[in-house]
Amino acid sequence: MCQPRSRIRRPRLLLRLFALLAVVFGLQAAPAHGAEPTFNVIAFYDGTYDAAHISFVHEANAWFPQQAAANGFTYTATNDWTELNAANLANYQVVMFLDNYPGTAAEQSAFQTYMDNGGGWIGFHVAAYNDTSSNGWSWYHQTFLGTGLFASNSWGPTSETLKIDDPDHPATAGLPATLTSSVSEWYSWQNDLRQNPAIDILASMDPSTFPVGTDPNQTWYSGYYPIVWSNRNYRMVYNNFGHNAMDYATDTTLSSTFASPQQNQLLLQEIRWAAGQSGPITPPATRTGPIHGYGGKCVDIAGASSANGTAVQLYDCNGTGAQSWTAGDGGTLQALGKCMDVTAAGTANGTKVQLYDCNGTGSQVWQPGAGGALVNPQSGKCLDATGPSSANGTRLQIWSCTGAANQSWTLPS
């Protein structure tokens, strides 16, 4: 839950080492099979405080490279904040702050100059956090974001109905009047953003969504809570989301910030607008059909049952509804009206995969990996045919990613 945020900065040598490792492990991505890149995005992060924020950073640095490849931009992620300088920023049209903001005078000055000169910015959740111990950058918190100090938060993290306040902004093009958000903890602020003529609120909590929260002592029962907004004097958008639900005792992620297709559309349109390329993103078409796997078999729902907990297995391909999977934005795989799910949100090798009600949690997110792998980011494990065996009825499970044939899958095209 919300705790006092530390503004401790890591030694620069360590940050440079982390930045090098980020490059080694592929946190920079350019379009490979989608649109040709027309602009560049750089994302700054710390990834050191609060497991829920760290989880979001890891997830963002997996999701954004995929979206960059599909939507015509490049994505570079770094935790070396010294890269926030004029020479480096000249290479990028959009800057992101995933979980913090610059802490030195040089970095702050470079960022303000970049924004004053027409640069683009997208921020998330804790990148706006500012309590009485960390309120020294007036331009950022008062002028740029307009928030002032942090006031309160809802708890625990929840999915909510958001109302589009400005349907005419390019970031909200093509979206319905309300949308369902991903799961997040939500912040409120000292300043009433509605009273600031520079602030354009794009989305807020819809009145139908109250109460917000699960802890009675940290639940919002009514009021006006802006969630996404822009400052008319800059090419920027701030998003209140970016805090996954967590089992803190086991460090297990229980939700995905990218589980809402409509919120994802909003986010991608924000990025295009911040880069100076207004226009709606066409939501990706859903893909429905069989998932082919080990031994030429298909991913199948045992007995064609839609009951929660039904086994997901390998079986001879037969064209039935039990083998018809819909892969859409957000990373879910759905069949018979339910989602492919890691049992009990497990993370251990051998945890079985089942069919379950779609609930937006991290146990139902599957992202393409190397060699045809399907990776569950919550566990960091791959979808795996046990054994390995291709016999009819072979259960599917999660297992450490090995690149073996029993972890290679072909999704519907």
N, C-alpha and C positions, 0 to 999 in steps of 0.2 A: 504494500500500500504506500501512499505518499509519505515519504520521510524527508528530513532535511537533506538537500542536495549539496554535495561537496564540490567545490570549485578547484580542487587540487589538480595541478597540471603535472603531467609526467615529465621526467627528464628528457630533454630534446634528443639525446643519443638513443634512448630507448624508443622514442617515437619514430626516429629515423629507421631503427631496426624493424619496428612493426610495419612501417610503410613499405620497406623492402619485402617483408614477408607477404604483405598484401598483394604486391605485384606478382610474387612467386606463385601465390595460390589463386591468382586469376581474378582479382577484384577489379580489373579493368576490362571492359568489354566493348567491342565495336560490332556493328551489325555485320552478320555473316550471311544470313539467308533471307533477311527481310529487306526493308527499304534501305537505300543508300544513305549514309549519315549526312545530315544537313546542319547539325549543331552538336555541341559538346557539353556534357554535364560533369561537374566534379562535386562529390559528396564528402563532407568532413564529418568525422565522428570521433568519439573517445572509446566507447565500448568497454568501459571499466566500472560503471556504477549502476546498480540495481539490475537484477537478473532479467526483469521485464523489459528494460531498455536495451540491454545487451542482446536479448532474444530478437527484438525488433531490428537492431543493427545487422545481425547475422542474416535475418530474413530479407531485409532490404538489399543487402549486398549480394543476395542470390536472385531476387526478383527483378531488380532494375536492369541488370545486364540482359536478361531475357527480353524485357520490354524494349531496351535500346535496340536490340537486334531486329525486333519486329516493327519498330516505329521510327526508325531513321535518326537515331542519335547515338553518341558514344557515352559511356558511363565509366568514370574513374572514381574510386573510393580511396580515401587516405585518412589516417589518424595523425598525420604530421601537419599540425596547424601552421607551421612556418611556411607551408605552401600557399597560405592565404596572403599572397603578396602581389603587387601590381604586375610584375613580369609574368608570373604564372597565370593569374586570373585573365590576362589578355588572350589566353588560349580557349576560354570557356564562355559560353553564352548563359549558362545557368549554374548557380552555386546552390548546393543543398547543405543544410545543417540537420543531421540526423538525431543527435542527442546532446548537443551542447552548443556553445557559441564562443567566438574568439575571446581570449582572456588577456592578451597583451595589447599595449597601446599601438604597436606597429600593425598587428593583425586587425585590430578594430578600425584603424585609420584606413588601411587598404580596402577593407570591406565597404566602409562608408563611401569612399571615393568610387569604388566599383559600382555601387548602387546609384550614386548621384550621376554617374555617367551612362546610365541606362542598362546596367547589367540585370540579370534575372536571378530570383531567389525563391526557393521552396524550403519551408521549415516544418519541423514536426514536434509536437508535444513538448518534451522537456527542453527543447531548444529555446523556448520562451520563458522557462521557469526563472523566477526572480523573487527571492524572499528578502528579508531585511538585512541578511548578511551578504547579499550579492547584487546590490542595486546600484553599482557605480557607473554604469554605462547608460546615461540618460537618453542619448540619441536612439539607441536600439530599443529600449523598453518603453520609452514615452513617445518619441516621435515616429519611429519606424513601425514598431508593433502596436503601439497605442495602449498596451495593457497595464502599465505600471506594475505593481507588485502582484504576486500570486495571492489569491484570496482563499480558495478552498478546492477540494477535489471530491469527486464521487468515489465510492468504493463498495464492492469490488468491481473489477472491469466488466463491462456489459456491452452488448450490441444494442443500438438505439435507432429510432426513426429520426432522420434528419430532414428538415424542411429547406428547400431551396429558396433563399431570400431574394437573390438577384438572378432571375432566369435569363437575363440578357447579357450576362458576362460570358466571354468566350469559353471560360473554364467550365461553365455549367450547360453549354450547348447540348441539346438533345436529351437532357436528363428529365425524368419525371418530376412532379411537384414535390414528392418525398422519396427518400431512398433509405434502405436499411444499411447501417454502417457495419463495419467490422467491430470486433470486441476491442474496447479500450477503457482505460481509466480516463476521466475527463476533468479538465481544470476550469476554474472560474477565476476572474481577475478583479483587481481593485477598481479599474476604470470601466465605465459603461461605454462600450465601443460605439453604441448608437448615437452618443452625443458628440462624437468626433467626426467632423465633416470630411476628413481625409480617409476615413475607414469605410470600405465597401464590404459589408457582411454578405458572404455568398451562401452560407448554410448555417443553420442553428438547430437546437433541439426542438423537434415538433411537439406541440402541447400534448399530443396523444401518447407520447412516449413515457411520460412521468408515471410512476416514480423512476428515477435514474440511480441505480446502485442496489446493492444487496445488504450492506451493513446499515441498520437503522440510524446509526450515529453519523453516517457519511452518505446519506441518501438525499438527493434533491427531489422535492415533491412538487415544485412549481417554480416559475421564473423564466427569464430569458437568458439563454446560454449560447453565445456564438461559438461555432465550431470551426468554420473555415472563413477566412477573410483576406482581403487585399487592402493595400494602402494606395490610394489613387495617385500619389506622388511618385510611386516606384512601381517597377515591374516585379511584384512579389506576391506570394500567397503563403499564409500560415495555416497549418492543419493541426487541430487539437489532438488528433489520434497518433498512435505510435507507442503504445504500452500494451504488450500482450498479457493475457492472463497466464499466471504461473502457479505451479506447485513449488513454492519456495523451498520446502523441506527436501525435495528431490531434484530441484533445479530443472523441472520439466515444463516445457511450454505447452499451454493448454488451448491456445487460440492462434489465429493468424491475422495480422493486420491487412493482408491482401486477400481475405476471404470474401469480400463484397465486390462483385463485378461492377456495380454502378459506382461505388466509391473509387474503384480502380480507374474507371473511365474519367471521373472527375479529376483524379490525380494526374493522369496522363495528359488531359487537356490543360491543366494548370501548367505543366512542364512546357508544352508547346507554346502556350501564351507567354510564359516567362521568357522563352527563347525568341519571341517576336514572330511566331508562326501560328497565328490564330486559326482556329478551325476545329470542328468536331472530330474526335476520334471515332471511327466506325467500330462499334463493339465487335470483338472477334466472334465469328460464327461458331456455334457449337458444333462439335464433331461427334457423331454417333456411329457406333459399329463395334465389332469385336476387338479385343486386345489379344494379340497373338504373343505367345511366350514359348517356354522351353519345350523342345520336342515337337514343335508345330501345333501344340495344343492351345486352347483358348481359355481366358480367364472366365470362370463360370460361377454362378451362385448355386450352391448345393440345393437340389430338389426344386429349383425355381421358386424358392420361398422368399417372401419379403419380410419375414419376421426379423426383428432385431436380434443380432447374434448369429445369424445364419453364416455358415462357413463360406469363404471365398476360396476357390480351388482351381486346379487345372482339369480340363475335360476336352474330349473330342469336339472340334468345332462343329456346331449344328445349326447356327443361324437363329436360335431361339432368343426370346427376350431376356433369358437368364445370362446371355452372353452379349447383350447389346448395351454398351457403356457410352455415356455421354461425357466428353471431356470439354470443359468450358473454362472461362477465366476464373481465377481464384484457386485453381489447382485441384478441384474436386473431380472424382470419377463416380458417376451415378448410374445405377441400374435399378429397375423395378421400383423407382421412386425413392430409393435410399442411397447412401454414400458408402464407398469403400473406406473402412475405418480400422485403425489399429486398436485392438482390444484394450479397454481400460486405459487408453492413452499411454500404453507401455513404451518403454525405450530399450528394453533388454533384447539381446539376440534371441530369436525363437518366439517372440510375441506374435501370436496369430492375427491374421487379418480377417475381418468379418464385414457383414452388411449391417448398417445402423442408420437411424434417423440422421439426416443432414443437420449439423448443429454449428457449423462455422469454426470448429476447434482445429487445432493443429494436427490432431490425430487423423484428420480427413484431407490433409493437403499432400499432394504428390507433385513433385517437380521433376522435369526431365534432367537426367544426368548423363555422364559420359557413357558411351557404348550402349545406349538404349536403356540405361537404368531409370527407375522411378524412385526418387529419393523423398522420404518423409522428413522435412526439415526439422520437425519437432524432436525427432529421435536422432537425426543424422544417419539413419539406416536406410537400406534399400529393400524394395519389394523383392522377395526371394521365394523360389519354389523349393520346398524342403527336400532334403535328401542328399544331393539333388536327384529328383525323380520327375519323369514326365508321365507317370501312370495316371489314369483317370482317378480323380479324387485326391490327388496330391494337394495338401493344404498350402496356402500362401502365408508367408510370415515376413517379418522384417529381420534383416541381418546386416552385419557390417558389410559395406560395399566392397566387392572383390573384383568386379569386372567380368565375372564368370558368366557363362551362357545362361545359367538358371536365374540370372538377374537382368536379362535383356528382354525388353518388351517393345512391341510395335503398337502404338496408339491408333485409334481411328483417324483416318485422313479426311 
